[in-house]
Amino acid sequence: MVVLREGMCPGLDEGLLRDLRAADVKTVEDLVSSDIEELAQKCSVSYKGLLAIRRVLLAQHTAFPVSGADLYEELLSSTAILSTGNPSLDKLLDSGLYTGEITELSGGPGSGKSQVCFGVAVHISYRLKQSVVYIDTTGGLAAGRLLQMLQAETSNTEEQMAALQRIHTFRLFDVYSLLDCLYSLRSGGLQQASVGGGSVKAVIVDSVSAVISPLLGGIQNEGMSLMIQVAGVLKTMAKDFNVAALVRVTQSLMCSALNARGISSVNPNPSQDTSSSYCFET
């Protein structure tokens, strides 16, 4: 509850406050819910003056209703769908990566998860002309590989260099450095990373497994709590800055997370080699 104080609105001076407190009216809620005519008589003040104060306080402290249609229009205007550059992958993801959401990419070792991340970064930086933050925790990101992928898109050297400049890389090798980086990006680093006229539209973490897996298992719960913390800051960043977050994990990390919660992981199709498949969750 908001306590009435001098200067909150015109006419609400020290003398009127004293009279209102004497009438047991101490908060904005007390004032707006009172009978104004009766209160004006108790405080020996003008009815119209007290009514004007009530209207001003209502305008200042009342939450105005918003229709569902307006909220839906706001959602449509603030949400973007970023193509991954792979038509089959876009179809699987219902048109692409959605800003404001986290997309999880999982699979067995050697299934091409990092290549998907490279391709997404190159497509967004070159085709969409937007900046990308790429957090590499395995040391597998090479500028030469990105350049090769860009050379397949264009032979123009200036366009290749401009696209590379829009990919901002961070190399981190422990979960605490990862959290520090994410908090720094959330507190203003994303705006600083916007270059070449393109704002940051995607944050790629390749991979969470490399820094979380060593802390999972045993009798300690530290790994699970840190994983939840990483997910929380990524989700907040995605929503607050309207960016798409793509996170790479291994199937072993997903199994460890499930087992830590007492849930068994089951392959729904034992005949299929899951090491060569992708699992996307949004």
C-alpha positions in Angstrom: 0.0 0.0 0.0 1.2 3.5 -0.9 1.2 5.9 2.1 -0.1 9.4 1.5 2.6 12.0 1.7 2.9 15.7 1.0 3.4 16.7 -2.6 2.0 13.5 -4.2 -0.4 15.6 -6.1 -1.6 19.3 -6.2 -3.6 20.2 -3.1 -2.3 17.4 -0.9 -0.5 19.7 1.6 0.6 19.1 5.2 -2.6 20.5 6.7 -4.8 18.2 4.6 -2.6 15.2 5.4 -3.0 15.9 9.1 -6.8 16.1 8.8 -6.9 12.9 6.7 -4.8 11.0 9.3 -7.2 12.2 12.0 -10.0 10.6 10.0 -7.9 7.4 9.8 -7.1 7.8 6.1 -3.4 7.1 5.8 -2.9 5.4 2.4 -4.0 5.9 -1.2 -6.2 2.9 -0.9 -8.0 4.4 2.2 -8.6 7.7 0.3 -10.0 6.2 -3.0 -12.2 3.8 -1.1 -13.7 6.4 1.2 -16.9 8.3 0.8 -15.6 11.6 -0.5 -18.6 13.7 0.6 -18.4 12.3 4.1 -14.6 12.6 4.2 -14.8 16.3 3.1 -17.2 17.1 5.9 -14.9 15.4 8.5 -11.8 17.2 7.2 -13.7 20.5 6.6 -12.3 20.7 3.1 -13.8 21.4 -0.3 -15.7 18.4 -1.8 -14.5 19.3 -5.3 -10.9 19.7 -4.2 -10.9 16.3 -2.5 -12.6 14.7 -5.5 -9.9 16.2 -7.8 -7.1 14.7 -5.5 -8.8 11.3 -5.6 -9.0 11.4 -9.4 -5.3 12.3 -9.7 -4.3 9.5 -7.3 -6.4 7.0 -9.2 -4.7 8.0 -12.4 -1.3 7.6 -10.8 -1.8 4.3 -9.0 -4.4 2.3 -10.9 -3.4 -0.4 -13.3 -5.5 0.0 -16.5 -6.8 -3.2 -18.2 -5.3 -4.3 -21.4 -7.2 -6.5 -23.8 -5.9 -9.9 -25.0 -5.9 -8.7 -28.6 -3.6 -5.8 -27.7 -1.2 -8.2 -25.9 -1.2 -10.5 -28.9 -0.4 -7.7 -31.2 2.5 -6.7 -29.0 3.8 -10.2 -29.0 3.6 -10.4 -32.8 5.5 -7.1 -33.1 8.2 -8.1 -30.7 8.8 -11.7 -31.9 11.0 -12.5 -34.8 11.7 -15.9 -36.4 15.3 -16.3 -37.6 15.9 -18.8 -40.4 18.8 -21.2 -39.7 19.7 -21.4 -43.4 18.7 -25.0 -43.6 15.1 -25.5 -45.0 14.7 -28.9 -43.4 15.8 -27.6 -40.0 13.6 -24.6 -40.3 10.6 -26.9 -41.0 11.5 -29.0 -38.0 11.6 -25.8 -35.8 8.4 -24.5 -37.2 10.0 -21.9 -39.5 13.2 -21.2 -37.5 14.6 -19.9 -34.2 12.2 -17.8 -32.2 13.4 -14.7 -30.4 12.6 -14.7 -26.8 13.0 -18.4 -26.5 15.8 -21.0 -25.9 16.3 -23.7 -28.5 18.2 -26.8 -27.3 20.3 -28.8 -29.7 21.3 -32.2 -28.5 22.8 -35.4 -30.0 25.5 -37.9 -29.6 29.3 -37.2 -30.1 30.2 -36.4 -33.7 26.6 -35.9 -34.9 27.3 -32.4 -36.2 25.9 -30.2 -33.5 28.7 -27.7 -33.7 28.4 -27.6 -37.5 24.7 -26.6 -37.1 25.8 -23.8 -34.7 28.4 -22.6 -37.2 25.8 -22.6 -40.0 23.3 -20.7 -37.9 25.9 -18.0 -37.0 27.0 -17.6 -40.6 23.5 -17.4 -41.9 22.3 -14.8 -39.4 25.4 -12.7 -39.8 25.6 -12.8 -43.6 22.0 -13.3 -44.9 20.1 -11.5 -42.1 22.8 -8.8 -41.5 22.4 -9.2 -37.7 25.0 -9.7 -35.0 25.6 -13.0 -33.2 27.2 -13.7 -29.9 29.0 -17.1 -30.0 30.2 -18.6 -26.7 32.7 -21.4 -27.4 33.4 -23.6 -24.4 35.2 -26.4 -26.2 37.8 -24.5 -28.3 36.2 -26.0 -31.5 35.3 -22.6 -33.1 37.8 -21.7 -35.8 37.7 -18.5 -37.9 39.0 -20.5 -40.8 35.9 -22.7 -40.8 33.5 -19.8 -40.6 35.4 -18.2 -43.5 35.0 -21.4 -45.6 31.3 -21.3 -45.0 31.1 -17.7 -46.0 33.1 -18.3 -49.1 30.5 -20.8 -50.1 27.9 -18.0 -49.8 29.7 -15.2 -51.5 33.0 -14.5 -53.3 33.0 -10.8 -52.2 35.8 -10.4 -49.7 34.3 -7.3 -48.1 31.0 -9.0 -47.5 32.9 -12.0 -46.0 34.8 -9.7 -43.6 31.7 -7.7 -42.7 29.9 -11.0 -41.8 32.8 -12.2 -39.7 32.8 -8.9 -37.8 29.2 -9.5 -36.8 30.0 -12.8 -35.1 31.3 -11.9 -31.6 33.1 -14.9 -30.0 33.9 -15.6 -26.3 36.1 -18.5 -25.3 35.3 -19.8 -21.8 36.2 -23.1 -20.2 34.4 -23.3 -16.9 30.8 -22.7 -15.8 31.6 -19.7 -13.6 33.2 -17.9 -16.5 30.2 -18.7 -18.6 27.8 -17.2 -15.9 30.0 -14.1 -15.6 29.9 -13.7 -19.4 26.1 -14.1 -19.5 25.5 -11.7 -16.7 27.8 -9.2 -18.4 25.9 -9.5 -21.7 22.6 -9.1 -19.9 23.8 -6.0 -18.1 24.7 -4.1 -21.3 27.1 -6.2 -23.3 24.5 -7.1 -26.0 24.2 -3.4 -27.0 27.9 -3.0 -27.2 28.2 -6.1 -29.5 25.9 -4.5 -32.1 28.0 -3.5 -35.0 27.6 -2.8 -38.7 24.1 -1.6 -38.3 22.8 -5.0 -37.1 21.6 -5.6 -33.6 22.4 -8.9 -31.7 19.6 -11.3 -32.6 21.1 -14.6 -31.5 23.2 -16.0 -28.6 24.8 -19.4 -29.2 26.3 -21.4 -26.4 28.5 -24.2 -27.8 28.4 -26.1 -25.5 26.9 -26.2 -22.0 27.8 -29.8 -21.6 31.5 -29.1 -21.6 31.3 -27.0 -18.5 28.4 -28.6 -16.7 29.1 -32.4 -17.1 32.2 -32.5 -14.8 30.0 -31.2 -12.0 27.1 -33.6 -12.4 26.8 -36.9 -10.6 27.9 -38.0 -7.2 26.4 -36.7 -4.0 26.9 -33.0 -4.9 24.0 -31.0 -6.3 26.1 -28.1 -7.4 26.1 -29.1 -11.1 22.3 -29.2 -11.3 21.9 -25.9 -9.6 24.5 -24.2 -11.8 22.7 -25.7 -14.9 19.4 -24.2 -13.7 21.2 -20.9 -13.1 22.6 -20.8 -16.7 19.2 -21.7 -18.1 17.6 -18.9 -16.0 19.9 -16.1 -17.1 19.6 -17.3 -20.8 15.9 -17.2 -20.6 15.8 -13.8 -19.0 18.3 -12.4 -21.6 16.2 -13.9 -24.5 13.0 -12.3 -23.2 14.4 -8.9 -22.1 16.5 -8.3 -25.3 14.3 -10.2 -27.8 17.1 -12.5 -28.9 17.1 -16.2 -29.9 19.2 -18.5 -27.7 20.6 -21.7 -29.2 22.2 -24.0 -26.7 24.2 -27.2 -27.6 24.1 -30.1 -25.2 25.0 -33.8 -25.4 22.6 -36.6 -24.8 24.8 -37.7 -21.9 24.1 -34.3 -20.2 20.4 -34.7 -20.7 20.5 -38.2 -19.3 22.5 -37.0 -16.3 20.0 -34.2 -15.7 17.1 -36.7 -15.9 18.8 -39.2 -13.6 19.6 -36.4 -11.1 15.8 -35.9 -10.8 15.1 -39.6 -10.6 13.8 -39.8 -14.1 14.9 -42.6 -16.5 15.7 -41.8 -20.1 14.3 -44.2 -22.7 15.0 -44.3 -26.4 11.5 -44.4 -28.0 13.0 -46.0 -31.2 15.8 -48.5 -30.2 16.3 -49.5 -33.9 17.3 -45.9 -34.7 20.9 -44.8 -34.2 20.4 -41.7 -32.0 24.0 -40.6 -32.4 23.2 -39.2 -35.8 19.9 -37.5 -34.9 19.1 -34.1 -33.6 16.7 -33.4 -30.8 15.3 -29.8 -30.7 13.3 -28.6 -27.7 11.9 -25.1 -27.4 
